Amino acid sequence: MTIDLAMQLGVQRTLARYAHALDGRDAAGFAALFAPDGELTMMGQTMRGRAAIEAWAAGRPDGPAAMHLTANPVVTPAGPGRAEAISYVAVIRRHDDGWRHLVAGTYHDDLAELAGEWLITHRRITVS
């Protein structure tokens, strides 16, 4: 199997930017990582379109700092300008006595290359 390194690196960059934008509370930057009609599905709820995704990110409750740690991404071509990815996520949160594990799960992503940038068309989050 031939590995498309530009695809691999582009998708991994999008996955990393997702975590940084979410943890940095950059709701607009977070939503911009999705295609205009992108979807985010988790815990039985689906947000559709950038406006809904941005509103969800902006509406997250304030609290202690958190970090989303994305690991072991497997990127698979899914047609011209399309990819699928699966990766693990662990979320840790800062407390007065240090960092604690909050939750772990899996990201299942469909992505498309639009205007030279890999964007999420649908992210499904499964919590373990």
trRosetta pair geometry for C-beta under 8 A, 3 or more apart (Angstrom, degrees):
i j d omega theta_ij theta_ji phi_ij phi_ji
3 8 6.3 11 174 -38 103 137
4 7 3.9 44 104 16 115 117
4 8 6.4 159 89 -18 62 85
4 77 6.3 83 11 -69 131 117
5 8 5.4 -52 -141 38 36 114
5 9 6.0 28 162 -12 70 108
6 9 6.2 -57 -142 43 26 104
6 10 6.0 27 157 -20 62 113
7 10 5.8 -59 -142 39 26 111
7 11 6.1 22 162 -15 65 109
7 75 6.4 177 129 144 96 134
7 77 6.5 21 146 -85 171 86
7 83 5.7 156 -177 -76 116 139
7 113 7.6 -88 -113 -57 82 128
7 118 7.5 111 -151 -84 58 135
8 11 6.2 -62 -149 38 23 105
8 12 6.2 18 157 -15 62 112
8 75 5.1 167 -114 58 66 143
9 12 5.7 -55 -141 41 31 110
9 13 6.2 37 156 -25 65 105
10 13 5.7 -53 -150 32 28 113
10 14 6.7 28 152 -17 62 103
10 113 6.9 24 134 -103 155 105
10 117 7.3 -176 -164 -153 112 39
10 118 4.1 125 142 -16 104 126
11 14 5.7 -54 -154 35 34 111
11 15 6.5 35 150 -19 67 104
11 73 7.1 -177 120 158 108 142
11 75 4.7 137 70 -115 154 138
11 83 5.5 -95 -78 102 137 154
11 85 5.4 165 171 -62 134 141
11 109 7.8 150 -163 100 110 139
11 111 5.7 157 -116 54 100 166
11 118 5.1 -110 -81 157 54 164
12 15 5.5 -51 -148 35 35 113
12 16 6.4 34 154 -17 66 105
12 73 5.8 172 -101 63 85 152
12 75 7.2 -91 -47 -40 82 137
13 16 5.8 -56 -148 38 31 109
13 17 6.2 30 154 -18 66 108
13 118 7.2 119 62 46 95 117
14 17 5.7 -54 -142 38 31 110
14 18 6.4 43 153 -30 63 101
14 33 5.8 138 -161 -160 89 105
14 111 6.7 133 74 -129 160 140
14 117 7.7 121 -81 171 111 83
14 118 4.7 -109 -30 95 138 101
14 119 6.8 -170 -129 -98 142 28
14 120 6.6 165 158 -42 131 85
15 18 5.7 -47 -155 23 31 119
15 19 7.2 26 152 -14 61 101
15 70 5.2 -158 159 136 110 163
15 73 5.8 -161 1 -84 173 148
15 85 6.9 -117 -66 131 128 157
15 87 6.3 64 -148 18 148 162
15 107 7.4 149 -133 89 109 158
15 109 7.6 -130 -88 -15 100 164
16 19 6.0 -55 -157 34 36 108
16 20 6.4 29 151 -14 68 109
16 70 6.9 -137 -86 51 52 130
17 20 5.6 -58 -144 42 35 111
17 21 5.9 34 159 -19 70 108
17 29 7.6 -117 170 159 101 104
17 33 5.8 174 103 -97 112 129
18 21 6.2 -60 -145 38 22 106
18 22 6.2 17 160 -14 62 112
18 30 7.0 74 -144 -140 57 75
18 33 5.3 -177 -84 131 79 167
18 68 7.6 -70 115 94 86 144
18 70 7.5 70 70 -44 111 149
18 120 7.4 58 -85 -29 132 138
19 22 6.0 -59 -144 40 27 107
19 23 6.0 14 164 -8 65 114
19 67 7.4 40 176 -173 110 65
19 68 4.2 -143 -133 81 94 105
19 69 7.3 88 -144 -83 149 20
19 70 5.5 -137 -49 -13 136 111
20 23 6.2 -61 -138 46 24 102
20 24 5.7 14 163 -10 63 120
20 26 7.9 2 124 29 73 126
21 24 5.9 -64 -136 48 23 104
21 26 4.4 -89 -152 69 75 107
21 29 4.2 -148 -128 107 121 104
21 30 4.0 172 130 -75 123 70
21 33 6.6 -170 25 -21 154 130
21 57 7.9 -14 135 -161 99 151
22 25 7.8 26 173 -72 29 33
22 26 7.9 -72 -49 47 19 73
22 30 5.4 93 -71 -111 65 128
22 57 6.6 -113 -117 -135 73 112
22 68 5.9 24 79 3 130 139
23 65 7.5 52 -171 -171 95 81
23 66 6.0 -132 -123 88 89 70
23 67 5.5 32 -119 -112 147 49
23 68 5.9 -148 -52 12 109 87
24 29 7.7 -10 80 64 119 139
25 57 7.8 158 -149 161 49 93
25 60 7.6 -135 -118 63 87 119
26 29 3.7 0 136 35 121 120
26 30 5.8 147 93 -27 71 85
27 30 5.5 -52 -145 34 29 117
27 31 6.4 26 158 -16 64 105
27 54 4.9 92 154 -162 98 73
27 55 7.8 84 -179 -64 134 14
27 57 3.9 161 -127 100 82 109
27 58 3.8 13 -97 -63 167 81
28 31 5.9 -54 -147 37 30 107
28 32 6.4 35 152 -25 63 107
28 54 5.9 32 -94 -132 47 125
29 32 5.6 -53 -147 31 32 117
29 33 7.3 41 152 -29 59 96
30 33 6.2 -54 -170 16 34 112
30 53 7.1 -145 119 144 95 102
30 54 6.9 145 74 -107 94 62
30 57 4.5 156 78 -121 150 167
31 34 6.0 -57 -169 30 49 110
31 50 4.4 98 166 -163 112 82
31 51 7.6 76 -161 -66 150 17
31 53 4.5 143 -117 95 89 105
31 54 3.6 -35 -45 -65 150 88
31 57 6.5 -141 -47 17 88 137
32 50 7.0 48 -79 -139 41 128
33 119 6.3 172 172 -136 42 73
33 120 5.9 36 133 9 85 106
34 38 3.1 -143 177 66 103 155
34 39 7.7 162 -159 12 130 21
34 40 7.0 -80 -91 -46 144 100
34 50 5.8 175 76 -92 110 76
34 53 5.5 84 18 28 155 174
34 119 6.0 86 -176 178 14 100
34 120 4.9 -48 -108 69 65 93
34 121 7.5 123 -162 -96 74 21
34 123 7.7 -97 -101 -3 104 109
35 38 4.1 132 48 -56 71 94
35 112 5.9 35 -74 46 134 117
35 114 6.2 117 -115 -14 93 151
35 119 4.6 126 -63 117 66 126
35 120 6.8 -130 -6 84 78 41
35 121 4.7 14 9 -99 135 68
36 49 6.9 -6 159 -140 57 73
36 50 5.9 -55 -139 -17 47 115
37 48 7.1 -7 -172 180 65 88
37 49 5.8 -25 -126 -92 45 72
37 121 7.7 13 85 -148 78 80
38 48 7.8 -177 96 -151 37 48
38 49 7.2 125 51 -101 56 18
38 50 6.8 64 39 -65 100 68
38 53 6.7 -1 88 -36 104 151
38 119 6.7 -116 -67 150 136 104
38 120 5.4 80 -150 99 138 77
38 121 5.3 -133 -113 -139 81 29
38 122 6.6 -166 -161 -67 71 43
38 123 7.8 29 173 -1 111 87
39 46 5.6 -8 -169 -170 110 105
39 47 6.8 158 -154 80 56 52
39 48 5.2 -14 -102 -104 87 68
39 121 7.2 17 24 149 81 52
39 122 4.5 5 61 -114 102 80
39 123 7.3 -166 98 32 61 58
40 46 7.0 157 80 -153 45 55
40 47 4.7 -3 55 52 98 101
40 53 5.3 108 1 -114 129 105
40 56 7.1 -146 76 62 138 156
40 120 7.8 53 -80 121 83 136
40 122 7.8 -173 -74 -152 31 48
40 123 5.2 -1 -118 60 69 101
40 125 7.7 15 -175 -10 81 108
41 45 7.1 177 -146 89 55 43
41 46 4.4 -15 -98 -99 86 86
41 47 7.9 -163 -72 23 43 61
41 122 7.0 11 1 -172 109 92
41 123 7.0 -176 31 93 68 53
41 124 4.7 -13 70 -111 111 70
41 125 6.9 -176 92 20 57 71
42 45 6.4 -18 70 58 58 84
42 124 7.4 153 -73 -163 62 44
42 125 3.8 -2 -97 56 110 113
42 127 7.5 79 -163 -32 100 100
43 125 7.7 -20 -18 85 71 105
43 127 7.0 23 -71 -4 88 127
47 52 4.2 -174 -170 129 90 107
47 53 4.9 134 122 -81 130 61
47 55 7.7 -169 -146 60 130 91
47 56 4.9 -84 -81 -25 157 143
48 52 5.6 43 58 44 45 150
49 52 5.1 84 65 14 85 102
49 53 6.9 -158 95 -5 40 92
50 53 5.6 -61 -142 42 33 110
50 54 5.9 33 160 -20 70 107
51 54 5.9 -54 -145 37 26 109
51 55 6.3 28 155 -20 62 107
52 55 5.7 -52 -146 36 31 112
52 56 6.5 34 153 -21 63 103
53 56 5.7 -51 -151 33 31 112
53 57 6.5 28 153 -15 64 106
54 57 5.8 -57 -147 39 33 108
54 58 6.0 28 156 -16 68 110
55 58 5.8 -57 -141 41 28 109
55 59 6.0 22 159 -17 64 116
56 59 5.9 -68 -147 41 25 108
56 60 7.4 49 152 -49 60 83
57 60 6.2 -26 -164 -14 36 111
63 66 7.5 35 89 -30 104 109
63 93 7.5 -21 124 -154 115 130
64 93 5.2 92 92 175 115 99
64 94 4.8 -146 168 73 113 76
64 95 6.2 -8 -141 -83 173 47
65 93 7.1 158 90 -154 46 61
65 94 4.5 25 60 19 93 125
66 91 5.8 6 -180 -176 116 101
66 92 6.8 167 -155 86 67 42
66 93 4.6 -27 -100 -99 86 78
66 94 7.3 -136 -74 6 40 75
66 102 6.8 -20 -134 -4 117 154
67 91 7.0 168 84 -150 45 56
67 92 5.3 -6 55 57 94 89
67 93 7.9 -175 19 -79 65 37
67 99 7.8 -17 25 -140 117 131
68 89 5.8 -19 -170 -162 94 111
68 90 7.8 153 -157 78 47 39
68 91 5.3 -21 -100 -99 64 84
69 89 6.8 142 74 -157 51 55
69 90 4.7 -18 60 62 108 88
69 91 7.3 -178 16 -83 77 31
69 92 6.9 31 -12 1 118 102
70 73 6.8 26 153 -54 107 106
70 87 5.3 33 -174 137 95 138
70 88 7.2 150 -157 81 48 51
70 89 5.4 -20 -99 -98 66 79
70 107 7.0 -15 -129 8 109 140
71 87 6.5 158 72 -177 33 96
71 88 4.8 -26 66 66 89 103
71 89 7.6 163 19 -85 74 31
71 90 7.3 12 4 4 118 100
72 87 5.9 157 80 -142 62 70
72 88 5.2 38 46 12 111 105
73 85 5.4 -8 -166 -170 102 115
73 86 7.3 158 -147 80 54 38
73 87 3.9 -23 -92 -84 71 120
74 85 6.6 160 78 -151 47 61
74 86 5.3 -7 52 55 98 86
74 87 7.2 174 14 -72 61 66
75 83 5.6 -5 -170 -180 95 129
75 84 7.4 157 -155 83 49 45
75 85 4.8 -17 -100 -98 69 95
76 83 6.6 147 75 -163 43 74
76 84 4.9 -17 62 62 98 94
76 85 7.3 173 18 -81 70 44
77 82 7.3 88 -173 84 60 68
77 83 5.9 -54 -112 -106 37 75
78 82 4.2 -83 82 122 92 105
78 83 5.5 148 12 -120 97 15
78 84 4.8 93 -53 -22 131 92
78 110 7.1 -71 60 -139 168 84
79 82 4.2 21 63 42 89 126
81 112 5.9 34 142 -163 92 76
81 113 4.4 -114 -152 46 81 99
81 114 7.9 91 178 -62 120 50
82 110 7.4 -19 -167 -173 98 86
82 111 7.1 150 -159 85 50 56
82 112 5.5 -21 -103 -103 68 72
82 113 7.7 -115 -59 6 31 80
83 110 7.8 158 86 -159 48 44
83 111 4.7 -14 63 63 92 104
83 112 7.8 179 22 -80 71 29
83 113 7.8 68 -6 -35 104 90
83 118 7.0 -16 33 -142 130 123
84 108 7.9 -15 -171 -175 96 73
84 109 6.7 155 -160 88 50 62
84 110 5.8 -23 -104 -103 74 60
84 111 7.4 174 -88 19 24 81
85 107 7.3 0 109 111 96 104
85 108 7.9 168 88 -156 54 33
85 109 4.4 -5 58 59 93 112
85 111 6.5 26 0 -6 110 122
86 106 6.5 -5 -169 -177 91 108
86 107 6.9 168 -151 87 42 62
86 108 5.6 -2 -107 -108 84 64
86 109 7.3 -171 -75 22 38 76
87 106 7.2 160 84 -156 36 64
87 107 5.0 -4 59 53 85 106
87 109 7.7 5 13 2 98 116
88 104 7.1 -7 -177 -173 98 97
88 105 7.5 164 -157 93 60 33
88 106 6.0 -42 -106 -102 53 66
88 107 7.7 -163 -87 15 5 81
89 104 6.8 169 92 -154 57 52
89 105 5.4 -12 61 65 98 77
89 106 7.0 169 16 -97 85 15
89 107 5.6 78 -28 -29 118 100
89 125 7.4 -36 36 -139 145 102
90 101 6.6 -52 -176 -137 109 96
90 103 7.5 -179 -152 94 49 44
90 104 4.6 -13 -105 -105 75 89
91 101 7.7 101 81 -164 52 55
91 102 4.4 -52 102 62 97 114
91 103 5.0 13 43 53 112 81
91 104 7.4 -160 17 -76 69 43
92 99 4.8 32 160 177 124 111
92 100 6.4 166 -157 81 81 29
92 101 5.7 -48 -102 -98 81 41
92 102 6.1 165 -116 -1 22 91
93 99 7.0 157 78 -150 28 68
93 100 5.9 -26 61 62 78 82
93 102 4.8 71 -10 -56 108 125
94 98 7.5 -100 -144 163 64 24
94 99 5.6 -40 -96 -94 57 71
95 98 6.4 -1 61 61 85 40
95 99 7.3 146 18 -105 77 19
95 100 5.6 21 -2 -1 124 116
101 104 7.3 -17 -173 -42 114 99
103 127 5.8 -39 -179 -143 122 110
103 128 7.9 150 178 46 75 74
104 127 7.5 115 82 -157 40 64
104 128 4.9 -29 95 42 90 119
105 125 5.8 58 123 178 144 83
105 126 5.2 180 -170 93 104 52
105 127 4.2 -62 -85 -107 129 40
105 128 5.1 -173 -97 -9 53 78
106 125 7.5 162 81 -154 47 48
106 126 4.7 -4 54 58 94 104
106 128 7.1 86 -17 -50 87 99
107 123 6.0 -31 -159 -159 98 102
107 124 7.6 136 -161 73 47 50
107 125 6.0 -20 -102 -102 65 71
108 123 7.3 140 73 -159 52 49
108 124 4.3 -18 62 62 106 101
108 125 7.8 -163 23 -74 75 26
108 126 6.9 48 -11 -8 109 107
109 120 5.7 -80 -151 -128 110 99
109 122 7.2 163 -151 87 47 55
109 123 5.1 -10 -103 -104 83 76
109 124 7.7 -162 -71 25 39 67
110 120 7.3 96 74 -164 54 63
110 121 4.7 -58 105 65 99 103
110 122 4.5 26 39 46 111 92
110 123 7.9 -142 30 -65 64 43
111 118 5.1 23 167 -177 132 97
111 119 6.4 161 -155 80 82 33
111 120 5.6 -50 -99 -102 81 44
111 121 6.2 165 -113 3 22 86
112 118 7.4 166 85 -146 26 58
112 119 6.0 -24 63 62 75 85
112 121 5.2 62 -7 -46 105 121
113 116 6.9 4 178 -122 98 13
113 117 7.0 159 -153 75 63 25
113 118 5.4 -36 -94 -89 70 64
113 119 7.8 133 -112 15 22 75
114 117 6.2 -34 69 64 67 78
114 119 5.3 -28 28 17 114 125
120 123 5.0 -6 -176 -42 139 103
